[in-house]
């Protein structure tokens, strides 16, 4: 069984590749799913996460812009943005039943930020995600379809 952290790392790298490389979502998902040995549950989580990040991109980015006071999206490091998008999606959209505890989602995002970005990124990501949790119902409404 693939660890959830490894699956989140794959989702992060795929979101980054799709945005920065202007790649097609489905092509990246197909290639990564083929290259990686993911069990069915991990593959489904990986693919759902990446697809839904781009499905809800305007809403998620609106939340980030609202909470990142003094920051424009184009000034936020792309990797930090990808981490926050994935975590916000996981906090606000039920990808799993039962959903993981909020503290785990935030901790995993901070770990990814520290691993792939900077120590300061971990603090920034933590602050944004804590604000999302503190106003969860308000933000959840924005992602309802």
DRENTORKOL-3810 file (N, C-alpha, C; in nm, 4 decimals):
REM DRENTORKOL-3810
@n.u->0.0840; n.v->-0.1186; n.w->0.0000; ca.u->0.0000; ca.v->0.0000; ca.w->0.0000; c.u->0.0887; c.v->0.1251; c.w->0.0000
@n.u->0.0541; n.v->0.2178; n.w->-0.0836; ca.u->0.1289; ca.v->0.3417; ca.w->-0.0945; c.u->0.0910; c.v->0.4345; c.w->0.0202
@n.u->0.1912; n.v->0.4971; n.w->0.0805; ca.u->0.1615; ca.v->0.5879; ca.w->0.1912; c.u->0.0868; c.v->0.7106; c.w->0.1395
@n.u->0.0069; n.v->0.7685; n.w->0.2267; ca.u->-0.0684; ca.v->0.8881; ca.w->0.1902; c.u->0.0284; c.v->1.0032; c.w->0.1610
@n.u->0.1398; n.v->1.0105; n.w->0.2357; ca.u->0.2379; ca.v->1.1165; ca.w->0.2113; c.u->0.2961; c.v->1.1045; c.w->0.0704
@n.u->0.3309; n.v->0.9835; n.w->0.0307; ca.u->0.3864; ca.v->0.9611; ca.w->-0.1037; c.u->0.2821; c.v->1.0010; c.w->-0.2091
@n.u->0.1571; n.v->0.9655; n.w->-0.1847; ca.u->0.0496; ca.v->0.9993; ca.w->-0.2780; c.u->0.0327; c.v->1.1513; c.w->-0.2861
@n.u->0.0408; n.v->1.2191; n.w->-0.1722; ca.u->0.0315; ca.v->1.3660; ca.w->-0.1727; c.u->0.1495; c.v->1.4269; c.w->-0.2480
@n.u->0.2681; n.v->1.3691; n.w->-0.2321; ca.u->0.3858; ca.v->1.4192; ca.w->-0.3046; c.u->0.3660; c.v->1.4047; c.w->-0.4553
@n.u->0.3098; n.v->1.2927; n.w->-0.4971; ca.u->0.2816; ca.v->1.2736; ca.w->-0.6404; c.u->0.1792; c.v->1.3749; c.w->-0.6898
@n.u->0.0764; n.v->1.3998; n.w->-0.6092; ca.u->-0.0247; ca.v->1.4989; ca.w->-0.6465; c.u->0.0386; c.v->1.6375; c.w->-0.6553
@n.u->0.1244; n.v->1.6695; n.w->-0.5593; ca.u->0.1930; ca.v->1.7986; ca.w->-0.5597; c.u->0.2787; c.v->1.8149; c.w->-0.6851
@n.u->0.3620; n.v->1.7164; n.w->-0.7144; ca.u->0.4494; ca.v->1.7277; ca.w->-0.8314; c.u->0.3683; c.v->1.7334; c.w->-0.9606
@n.u->0.2570; n.v->1.6633; n.w->-0.9643; ca.u->0.1721; ca.v->1.6658; ca.w->-1.0842; c.u->0.1042; c.v->1.8021; c.w->-1.1002
@n.u->0.0521; n.v->1.8578; n.w->-0.9918; ca.u->-0.0105; ca.v->1.9912; ca.w->-0.9993; c.u->0.0915; c.v->2.0952; c.w->-1.0436
@n.u->0.2114; n.v->2.0849; n.w->-0.9887; ca.u->0.3185; ca.v->2.1779; ca.w->-1.0243; c.u->0.3519; c.v->2.1643; c.w->-1.1734
@n.u->0.3677; n.v->2.0411; n.w->-1.2180; ca.u->0.4004; ca.v->2.0154; ca.w->-1.3591; c.u->0.2915; c.v->2.0671; c.w->-1.4527
@n.u->0.1657; n.v->2.0446; n.w->-1.4161; ca.u->0.0534; ca.v->2.0880; ca.w->-1.5002; c.u->0.0522; c.v->2.2400; c.w->-1.5118
@n.u->0.0707; n.v->2.3092; n.w->-1.3998; ca.u->0.0648; ca.v->2.4550; ca.w->-1.4034; c.u->0.1881; c.v->2.5169; c.w->-1.4688
@n.u->0.3054; n.v->2.4809; n.w->-1.4190; ca.u->0.4283; ca.v->2.5447; ca.w->-1.4668; c.u->0.4596; c.v->2.5036; c.w->-1.6103
@n.u->0.4370; n.v->2.3760; n.w->-1.6407; ca.u->0.4675; ca.v->2.3263; ca.w->-1.7747; c.u->0.3526; c.v->2.3384; c.w->-1.8726
@n.u->0.2407; n.v->2.3961; n.w->-1.8274; ca.u->0.1212; ca.v->2.4111; ca.w->-1.9125; c.u->0.0826; c.v->2.2771; c.w->-1.9750
@n.u->0.0803; n.v->2.1728; n.w->-1.8891; ca.u->0.0497; ca.v->2.0371; ca.w->-1.9345; c.u->-0.0993; c.v->2.0078; c.w->-1.9203
@n.u->-0.1450; n.v->1.9099; n.w->-1.9957; ca.u->-0.2832; ca.v->1.8645; ca.w->-1.9884; c.u->-0.3011; c.v->1.7765; c.w->-1.8639
@n.u->-0.4043; n.v->1.8049; n.w->-1.7863; ca.u->-0.4298; ca.v->1.7325; ca.w->-1.6610; c.u->-0.4386; c.v->1.5820; c.w->-1.6860
@n.u->-0.5214; n.v->1.5418; n.w->-1.7806; ca.u->-0.5434; ca.v->1.3982; ca.w->-1.8025; c.u->-0.4182; c.v->1.3278; c.w->-1.8540
@n.u->-0.3384; n.v->1.3956; n.w->-1.9357; ca.u->-0.2135; ca.v->1.3344; ca.w->-1.9852; c.u->-0.1156; c.v->1.3110; c.w->-1.8707
@n.u->-0.1024; n.v->1.4086; n.w->-1.7825; ca.u->-0.0120; ca.v->1.3940; ca.w->-1.6681; c.u->-0.0623; c.v->1.2836; c.w->-1.5763
@n.u->-0.1926; n.v->1.2820; n.w->-1.5483; ca.u->-0.2487; ca.v->1.1778; ca.w->-1.4613; c.u->-0.2246; c.v->1.0383; c.w->-1.5191
@n.u->-0.2461; n.v->1.0234; n.w->-1.6475; ca.u->-0.2270; ca.v->0.8931; ca.w->-1.7115; c.u->-0.0807; c.v->0.8495; c.w->-1.7025
@n.u->0.0110; n.v->0.9406; n.w->-1.7341; ca.u->0.1532; ca.v->0.9073; ca.w->-1.7321; c.u->0.2012; c.v->0.8729; c.w->-1.5917
@n.u->0.1687; n.v->0.9572; n.w->-1.4945; ca.u->0.2146; ca.v->0.9340; ca.w->-1.3574; c.u->0.1519; c.v->0.8063; c.w->-1.3013
@n.u->0.0249; n.v->0.7847; n.w->-1.3280; ca.u->-0.0419; ca.v->0.6630; ca.w->-1.2788; c.u->0.0232; c.v->0.5386; c.w->-1.3370
@n.u->0.0663; n.v->0.5477; n.w->-1.4619; ca.u->0.1315; ca.v->0.4337; ca.w->-1.5270; c.u->0.2720; c.v->0.4115; c.w->-1.4711
@n.u->0.3447; n.v->0.5210; n.w->-1.4468; ca.u->0.4829; ca.v->0.5106; ca.w->-1.3990; c.u->0.4930; c.v->0.4664; c.w->-1.2544
@n.u->0.3976; n.v->0.5052; n.w->-1.1731; ca.u->0.4021; ca.v->0.4755; ca.w->-1.0295; c.u->0.3230; c.v->0.3489; c.w->-0.9992
@n.u->0.3705; n.v->0.2777; n.w->-0.9018; ca.u->0.2989; ca.v->0.1577; ca.w->-0.8593; c.u->0.2084; c.v->0.1952; c.w->-0.7429
@n.u->0.0888; n.v->0.2409; n.w->-0.7762; ca.u->-0.0075; ca.v->0.2823; ca.w->-0.6753; c.u->-0.1160; c.v->0.1774; c.w->-0.6613
@n.u->-0.1537; n.v->0.1495; n.w->-0.5375; ca.u->-0.2686; ca.v->0.0623; ca.w->-0.5191; c.u->-0.3929; c.v->0.1407; c.w->-0.5622
@n.u->-0.5040; n.v->0.0728; n.w->-0.5777; ca.u->-0.6256; ca.v->0.1357; ca.w->-0.6323; c.u->-0.6721; c.v->0.2552; c.w->-0.5489
@n.u->-0.6693; n.v->0.2422; n.w->-0.4169; ca.u->-0.7150; ca.v->0.3511; ca.w->-0.3304; c.u->-0.6248; c.v->0.4734; c.w->-0.3447
@n.u->-0.4949; n.v->0.4516; n.w->-0.3471; ca.u->-0.4003; ca.v->0.5629; ca.w->-0.3623; c.u->-0.4120; c.v->0.6268; c.w->-0.4998
@n.u->-0.4282; n.v->0.5454; n.w->-0.6024; ca.u->-0.4430; ca.v->0.5986; ca.w->-0.7385; c.u->-0.5687; c.v->0.6858; c.w->-0.7480
@n.u->-0.6781; n.v->0.6375; n.w->-0.6902; ca.u->-0.8029; ca.v->0.7146; ca.w->-0.6935; c.u->-0.7872; c.v->0.8467; c.w->-0.6187
@n.u->-0.7242; n.v->0.8435; n.w->-0.5016; ca.u->-0.7023; ca.v->0.9662; ca.w->-0.4243; c.u->-0.6144; c.v->1.0633; c.w->-0.5037
@n.u->-0.5061; n.v->1.0130; n.w->-0.5596; ca.u->-0.4144; ca.v->1.0935; ca.w->-0.6399; c.u->-0.4884; c.v->1.1598; c.w->-0.7559
@n.u->-0.5598; n.v->1.0810; n.w->-0.8337; ca.u->-0.6279; ca.v->1.1347; ca.w->-0.9522; c.u->-0.7402; c.v->1.2306; c.w->-0.9141
@n.u->-0.8203; n.v->1.1961; n.w->-0.8128; ca.u->-0.9286; ca.v->1.2848; ca.w->-0.7678; c.u->-0.8728; c.v->1.4180; c.w->-0.7201
@n.u->-0.7649; n.v->1.4125; n.w->-0.6416; ca.u->-0.7055; ca.v->1.5351; ca.w->-0.5874; c.u->-0.6614; c.v->1.6286; c.w->-0.6989
@n.u->-0.5868; n.v->1.5760; n.w->-0.7932; ca.u->-0.5329; ca.v->1.6611; ca.w->-0.8997; c.u->-0.6462; c.v->1.7144; c.w->-0.9881
@n.u->-0.7367; n.v->1.6280; n.w->-1.0274; ca.u->-0.8493; ca.v->1.6734; ca.w->-1.1109; c.u->-0.9288; c.v->1.7840; c.w->-1.0428
@n.u->-0.9599; n.v->1.7630; n.w->-0.9157; ca.u->-1.0452; ca.v->1.8580; ca.w->-0.8441; c.u->-0.9731; c.v->1.9886; c.w->-0.8132
@n.u->-0.8418; n.v->1.9859; n.w->-0.7951; ca.u->-0.7689; ca.v->2.1114; ca.w->-0.7767; c.u->-0.7938; c.v->2.2010; c.w->-0.8976
@n.u->-0.7853; n.v->2.1430; n.w->-1.0160; ca.u->-0.8027; ca.v->2.2243; ca.w->-1.1364; c.u->-0.9499; c.v->2.2537; c.w->-1.1652
@n.u->-1.0388; n.v->2.1653; n.w->-1.1223; ca.u->-1.1820; ca.v->2.1902; ca.w->-1.1356; c.u->-1.2250; c.v->2.3093; c.w->-1.0495
@n.u->-1.1699; n.v->2.3178; n.w->-0.9282; ca.u->-1.2064; ca.v->2.4227; ca.w->-0.8330; c.u->-1.1026; c.v->2.5351; c.w->-0.8266
@n.u->-1.0139; n.v->2.5415; n.w->-0.9230; ca.u->-0.9025; ca.v->2.6362; ca.w->-0.9175; c.u->-0.9442; c.v->2.7813; c.w->-0.8913
@n.u->-1.0442; n.v->2.8360; n.w->-0.9613; ca.u->-1.0804; ca.v->2.9762; ca.w->-0.9340; c.u->-1.1271; c.v->2.9976; c.w->-0.7896
@n.u->-1.2053; n.v->2.9034; n.w->-0.7374; ca.u->-1.2551; ca.v->2.9165; ca.w->-0.6008; c.u->-1.1414; c.v->2.9034; c.w->-0.4987
@n.u->-1.0545; n.v->2.8046; n.w->-0.5176; ca.u->-0.9432; ca.v->2.7832; ca.w->-0.4251; c.u->-0.8485; c.v->2.9020; c.w->-0.4288
@n.u->-0.8156; n.v->2.9481; n.w->-0.5488; ca.u->-0.7262; ca.v->3.0633; ca.w->-0.5595; c.u->-0.7888; c.v->3.1881; c.w->-0.4977
@n.u->-0.9199; n.v->3.2017; n.w->-0.5076; ca.u->-0.9888; ca.v->3.3141; ca.w->-0.4434; c.u->-0.9731; c.v->3.3107; c.w->-0.2922
@n.u->-0.9796; n.v->3.1915; n.w->-0.2353; ca.u->-0.9614; ca.v->3.1749; ca.w->-0.0908; c.u->-0.8184; c.v->3.2126; c.w->-0.0525
@n.u->-0.7217; n.v->3.1646; n.w->-0.1295; ca.u->-0.5813; ca.v->3.1953; ca.w->-0.1001; c.u->-0.5575; c.v->3.3464; c.w->-0.1097
@n.u->-0.6096; n.v->3.4088; n.w->-0.2152; ca.u->-0.5923; ca.v->3.5539; ca.w->-0.2311; c.u->-0.6529; c.v->3.6308; c.w->-0.1135
@n.u->-0.7673; n.v->3.5859; n.w->-0.0684; ca.u->-0.8344; ca.v->3.6511; ca.w->0.0440; c.u->-0.7523; c.v->3.6400; c.w->0.1726
@n.u->-0.6906; n.v->3.5251; n.w->0.1943; ca.u->-0.6190; ca.v->3.5000; ca.w->0.3191; c.u->-0.4726; c.v->3.5420; c.w->0.3169
@n.u->-0.4129; n.v->3.5469; n.w->0.2011; ca.u->-0.2711; ca.v->3.5848; ca.w->0.1895; c.u->-0.2615; c.v->3.7368; c.w->0.1771
@n.u->-0.2911; n.v->3.8019; n.w->0.2869; ca.u->-0.2979; ca.v->3.9479; ca.w->0.2884; c.u->-0.1620; c.v->4.0064; c.w->0.2494
@n.u->-0.1679; n.v->4.0953; n.w->0.1510; ca.u->-0.0454; ca.v->4.1583; ca.w->0.1044; c.u->0.0291; c.v->4.0784; c.w->-0.0018
@n.u->-0.0267; n.v->3.9665; n.w->-0.0418; ca.u->0.0369; ca.v->3.8809; ca.w->-0.1428; c.u->-0.0554; c.v->3.8646; c.w->-0.2630
@n.u->-0.0010; n.v->3.8783; n.w->-0.3800; ca.u->-0.0717; ca.v->3.8443; ca.w->-0.5040; c.u->-0.0336; c.v->3.7002; c.w->-0.5371
@n.u->-0.1257; n.v->3.6296; n.w->-0.6017; ca.u->-0.0973; ca.v->3.4885; ca.w->-0.6366; c.u->0.0314; c.v->3.4746; c.w->-0.7168
@n.u->0.0560; n.v->3.5681; n.w->-0.8076; ca.u->0.1744; ca.v->3.5550; ca.w->-0.8937; c.u->0.3050; c.v->3.5787; c.w->-0.8183
@n.u->0.2968; n.v->3.6235; n.w->-0.6918; ca.u->0.4166; ca.v->3.6429; ca.w->-0.6098; c.u->0.4414; c.v->3.5258; c.w->-0.5163
@n.u->0.3445; n.v->3.4361; n.w->-0.5048; ca.u->0.3606; ca.v->3.3188; ca.w->-0.4177; c.u->0.4335; c.v->3.2108; c.w->-0.4975
@n.u->0.5337; n.v->3.1500; n.w->-0.4345; ca.u->0.6092; ca.v->3.0431; ca.w->-0.5012; c.u->0.5127; c.v->2.9372; c.w->-0.5537
@n.u->0.5345; n.v->2.8919; n.w->-0.6761; ca.u->0.4446; ca.v->2.7948; ca.w->-0.7393; c.u->0.4303; c.v->2.6679; c.w->-0.6569
@n.u->0.5381; n.v->2.6225; n.w->-0.5950; ca.u->0.5292; ca.v->2.4997; ca.w->-0.5156; c.u->0.4428; c.v->2.5235; c.w->-0.3914
@n.u->0.4574; n.v->2.6399; n.w->-0.3284; ca.u->0.3744; ca.v->2.6721; ca.w->-0.2116; c.u->0.2276; c.v->2.6805; c.w->-0.2519
@n.u->0.2031; n.v->2.7396; n.w->-0.3660; ca.u->0.0664; ca.v->2.7511; ca.w->-0.4161; c.u->0.0063; c.v->2.6125; c.w->-0.4410
@n.u->0.0832; n.v->2.5239; n.w->-0.5023; ca.u->0.0348; ca.v->2.3876; ca.w->-0.5291; c.u->0.0055; c.v->2.3141; c.w->-0.3978
@n.u->0.0912; n.v->2.3314; n.w->-0.2981; ca.u->0.0705; ca.v->2.2666; ca.w->-0.1677; c.u->-0.0584; c.v->2.3169; c.w->-0.1043
@n.u->-0.0766; n.v->2.4495; n.w->-0.1041; ca.u->-0.1973; ca.v->2.5062; ca.w->-0.0426; c.u->-0.3229; c.v->2.4669; c.w->-0.1184
@n.u->-0.3166; n.v->2.4645; n.w->-0.2504; ca.u->-0.4340; ca.v->2.4245; ca.w->-0.3289; c.u->-0.4775; c.v->2.2833; c.w->-0.2926
@n.u->-0.3815; n.v->2.1920; n.w->-0.2870; ca.u->-0.4145; ca.v->2.0530; ca.w->-0.2536; c.u->-0.4707; c.v->2.0410; c.w->-0.1124
@n.u->-0.4091; n.v->2.1093; n.w->-0.0174; ca.u->-0.4551; ca.v->2.1000; ca.w->0.1212; c.u->-0.5928; c.v->2.1641; c.w->0.1390
@n.u->-0.6139; n.v->2.2788; n.w->0.0750; ca.u->-0.7453; ca.v->2.3436; ca.w->0.0850; c.u->-0.8525; c.v->2.2525; c.w->0.0250
@n.u->-0.8216; n.v->2.1924; n.w->-0.0868; ca.u->-0.9159; ca.v->2.0979; ca.w->-0.1470; c.u->-0.9475; c.v->1.9860; c.w->-0.0482
@n.u->-0.8439; n.v->1.9297; n.w->0.0121; ca.u->-0.8635; ca.v->1.8178; ca.w->0.1039; c.u->-0.9413; c.v->1.8605; c.w->0.2290
@n.u->-0.9237; n.v->1.9853; n.w->0.2723; ca.u->-0.9960; ca.v->2.0354; ca.w->0.3891; c.u->-1.1432; c.v->2.0642; c.w->0.3588
@n.u->-1.1737; n.v->2.1026; n.w->0.2342; ca.u->-1.3079; ca.v->2.1508; ca.w->0.2023; c.u->-1.3933; c.v->2.0573; c.w->0.1179
@n.u->-1.3307; n.v->1.9624; n.w->0.0510; ca.u->-1.4048; ca.v->1.8696; ca.w->-0.0357; c.u->-1.3807; c.v->1.7284; c.w->0.0167
@n.u->-1.4872; n.v->1.6538; n.w->0.0362; ca.u->-1.4731; ca.v->1.5176; ca.w->0.0880; c.u->-1.4210; c.v->1.4247; c.w->-0.0209
@n.u->-1.2888; n.v->1.4033; n.w->-0.0182; ca.u->-1.2260; ca.v->1.3121; ca.w->-0.1136; c.u->-1.2289; c.v->1.1692; c.w->-0.0619
@n.u->-1.2400; n.v->1.1569; n.w->0.0703; ca.u->-1.2384; ca.v->1.0256; ca.w->0.1335; c.u->-1.3497; c.v->1.0187; c.w->0.2369
@n.u->-1.3903; n.v->0.8969; n.w->0.2667; ca.u->-1.4887; ca.v->0.8762; ca.w->0.3714; c.u->-1.4313; c.v->0.7749; c.w->0.4702
@n.u->-1.4015; n.v->0.8148; n.w->0.5900; ca.u->-1.4149; ca.v->0.9485; ca.w->0.6470; c.u->-1.2973; c.v->1.0367; c.w->0.6034
@n.u->-1.3177; n.v->1.1674; n.w->0.6040; ca.u->-1.2070; ca.v->1.2567; ca.w->0.5690; c.u->-1.0996; c.v->1.2525; c.w->0.6781
@n.u->-0.9757; n.v->1.2797; n.w->0.6411; ca.u->-0.8695; ca.v->1.2786; ca.w->0.7426; c.u->-0.8868; c.v->1.3962; c.w->0.8393
@n.u->-0.8335; n.v->1.3840; n.w->0.9593; ca.u->-0.8403; ca.v->1.4962; ca.w->1.0529; c.u->-0.7713; c.v->1.6204; c.w->0.9949
@n.u->-0.8293; n.v->1.7366; n.w->1.0239; ca.u->-0.7743; ca.v->1.8625; ca.w->0.9718; c.u->-0.6279; c.v->1.8802; c.w->1.0106
@n.u->-0.5945; n.v->1.8448; n.w->1.1345; ca.u->-0.4572; ca.v->1.8618; ca.w->1.1825; c.u->-0.3589; c.v->1.7808; c.w->1.0976
@n.u->-0.4009; n.v->1.6638; n.w->1.0520; ca.u->-0.3129; ca.v->1.5800; ca.w->0.9687; c.u->-0.2932; c.v->1.6452; c.w->0.8320
@n.u->-0.4007; n.v->1.6957; n.w->0.7735; ca.u->-0.3917; ca.v->1.7616; ca.w->0.6423; c.u->-0.2965; c.v->1.8810; c.w->0.6518
@n.u->-0.3130; n.v->1.9629; n.w->0.7548; ca.u->-0.2271; ca.v->2.0803; ca.w->0.7708; c.u->-0.0825; c.v->2.0382; c.w->0.7959
@n.u->-0.0619; n.v->1.9413; n.w->0.8844; ca.u->0.0739; ca.v->1.8950; ca.w->0.9129; c.u->0.1423; c.v->1.8415; c.w->0.7873
@n.u->0.0710; n.v->1.7631; n.w->0.7093; ca.u->0.1285; ca.v->1.7083; ca.w->0.5862; c.u->0.1669; c.v->1.8204; c.w->0.4895
@n.u->0.0830; n.v->1.9223; n.w->0.4793; ca.u->0.1126; ca.v->2.0354; ca.w->0.3909; c.u->0.2366; c.v->2.1102; c.w->0.4388
@n.u->0.2487; n.v->2.1287; n.w->0.5688; ca.u->0.3666; ca.v->2.1969; ca.w->0.6248; c.u->0.4923; c.v->2.1137; c.w->0.5994
@n.u->0.4832; n.v->1.9834; n.w->0.6181; ca.u->0.5965; ca.v->1.8944; ca.w->0.5913; c.u->0.6384; c.v->1.9059; c.w->0.4439
@n.u->0.5413; n.v->1.9056; n.w->0.3536; ca.u->0.5726; ca.v->1.9191; ca.w->0.2102; c.u->0.6378; c.v->2.0545; c.w->0.1812
@n.u->0.5871; n.v->2.1605; n.w->0.2441; ca.u->0.6441; ca.v->2.2939; ca.w->0.2226; c.u->0.7890; c.v->2.2994; c.w->0.2698
@n.u->0.8153; n.v->2.2416; n.w->0.3866; ca.u->0.9525; ca.v->2.2415; ca.w->0.4383; c.u->1.0447; c.v->2.1543; c.w->0.3520
@n.u->0.9906; n.v->2.0463; n.w->0.2986; ca.u->1.0713; ca.v->1.9544; ca.w->0.2179; c.u->1.1008; c.v->2.0107; c.w->0.0793
@n.u->0.9997; n.v->2.0726; n.w->0.0163; ca.u->1.0147; ca.v->2.1150; ca.w->-0.1225; c.u->1.0313; c.v->2.2655; c.w->-0.1409
@n.u->1.0173; n.v->2.3416; n.w->-0.0321; ca.u->1.0300; ca.v->2.4863; ca.w->-0.0432; c.u->1.1226; c.v->2.5350; c.w->0.0681
@n.u->1.0746; n.v->2.6193; n.w->0.1578; ca.u->1.1606; ca.v->2.6759; ca.w->0.2626; c.u->1.0958; c.v->2.6620; c.w->0.3993
@n.u->1.1730; n.v->2.6858; n.w->0.5014; ca.u->1.1212; ca.v->2.6852; ca.w->0.6385; c.u->1.0114; c.v->2.7895; c.w->0.6522
@n.u->1.0336; n.v->2.9085; n.w->0.5962; ca.u->0.9320; ca.v->3.0137; ca.w->0.6006; c.u->0.8048; c.v->2.9731; c.w->0.5278
@n.u->0.8189; n.v->2.8943; n.w->0.4225; ca.u->0.7011; ca.v->2.8468; ca.w->0.3496; c.u->0.6129; c.v->2.7616; c.w->0.4399
@n.u->0.6746; n.v->2.6823; n.w->0.5250; ca.u->0.5977; ca.v->2.5998; ca.w->0.6185; c.u->0.5104; c.v->2.6852; c.w->0.7083
@n.u->0.5658; n.v->2.7955; n.w->0.7569; ca.u->0.4899; ca.v->2.8866; ca.w->0.8439; c.u->0.3775; c.v->2.9551; c.w->0.7662
@n.u->0.4080; n.v->2.9976; n.w->0.6446; ca.u->0.3103; ca.v->3.0657; ca.w->0.5597; c.u->0.1934; c.v->2.9716; c.w->0.5285
@n.u->0.2256; n.v->2.8507; n.w->0.4843; ca.u->0.1240; ca.v->2.7497; ca.w->0.4518; c.u->0.0393; c.v->2.7186; c.w->0.5752
@n.u->0.1037; n.v->2.7011; n.w->0.6903; ca.u->0.0323; ca.v->2.6718; ca.w->0.8143; c.u->-0.0666; c.v->2.7839; c.w->0.8473
@n.u->-0.0240; n.v->2.9069; n.w->0.8339; ca.u->-0.1115; ca.v->3.0203; ca.w->0.8650; c.u->-0.2330; c.v->3.0270; c.w->0.7749
@n.u->-0.2124; n.v->3.0076; n.w->0.6462; ca.u->-0.3239; ca.v->3.0108; ca.w->0.5502; c.u->-0.4213; c.v->2.8976; c.w->0.5792
@n.u->-0.3692; n.v->2.7775; n.w->0.5990; ca.u->-0.4564; ca.v->2.6615; ca.w->0.6202; c.u->-0.5307; c.v->2.6696; c.w->0.7535
@n.u->-0.4670; n.v->2.7243; n.w->0.8567; ca.u->-0.5352; ca.v->2.7425; ca.w->0.9850; c.u->-0.6528; c.v->2.8389; c.w->0.9675
@n.u->-0.6340; n.v->2.9420; n.w->0.8867; ca.u->-0.7429; ca.v->3.0368; ca.w->0.8600; c.u->-0.8564; c.v->2.9703; c.w->0.7836
@n.u->-0.8231; n.v->2.8799; n.w->0.6934; ca.u->-0.9269; ca.v->2.8060; ca.w->0.6202; c.u->-1.0092; c.v->2.7235; c.w->0.7191
@n.u->-0.9420; n.v->2.6528; n.w->0.8091; ca.u->-1.0116; ca.v->2.5698; ca.w->0.9076; c.u->-1.0991; c.v->2.6557; c.w->0.9987
@n.u->-1.0492; n.v->2.7729; n.w->1.0379; ca.u->-1.1256; ca.v->2.8613; ca.w->1.1272; c.u->-1.2522; c.v->2.9161; c.w->1.0614
@n.u->-1.2568; n.v->2.9147; n.w->0.9295; ca.u->-1.3739; ca.v->2.9633; ca.w->0.8548; c.u->-1.4233; c.v->2.8562; c.w->0.7573
@n.u->-1.4125; n.v->2.7311; n.w->0.7999; ca.u->-1.4369; ca.v->2.6167; ca.w->0.7116; c.u->-1.5734; c.v->2.6192; c.w->0.6430
@n.u->-1.6778; n.v->2.6458; n.w->0.7177; ca.u->-1.8128; ca.v->2.6416; ca.w->0.6586; c.u->-1.8294; c.v->2.7486; c.w->0.5510
@n.u->-1.7776; n.v->2.8667; n.w->0.5772; ca.u->-1.7831; ca.v->2.9762; ca.w->0.4788; c.u->-1.7131; c.v->2.9347; c.w->0.3495
@n.u->-1.5938; n.v->2.8783; n.w->0.3615; ca.u->-1.5177; ca.v->2.8414; ca.w->0.2430; c.u->-1.5731; c.v->2.7163; c.w->0.1750
@n.u->-1.6286; n.v->2.6264; n.w->0.2535; ca.u->-1.6891; ca.v->2.5057; ca.w->0.1967; c.u->-1.8039; c.v->2.5424; c.w->0.1025
@n.u->-1.8794; n.v->2.6443; n.w->0.1408; ca.u->-1.9919; ca.v->2.6920; ca.w->0.0582; c.u->-1.9446; c.v->2.7340; c.w->-0.0810
@n.u->-1.8276; n.v->2.7941; n.w->-0.0878; ca.u->-1.7747; ca.v->2.8432; ca.w->-0.2159; c.u->-1.7420; c.v->2.7296; c.w->-0.3121
@n.u->-1.7162; n.v->2.6116; n.w->-0.2567; ca.u->-1.6790; ca.v->2.4979; ca.w->-0.3411; c.u->-1.7945; c.v->2.4035; c.w->-0.3696
@n.u->-1.9135; n.v->2.4394; n.w->-0.3236; ca.u->-2.0318; ca.v->2.3544; ca.w->-0.3510; c.u->-2.0729; c.v->2.3713; c.w->-0.4956
@n.u->-2.1072; n.v->2.2602; n.w->-0.5557; ca.u->-2.1524; ca.v->2.2642; ca.w->-0.6954; c.u->-2.2876; c.v->2.1992; c.w->-0.7041
END
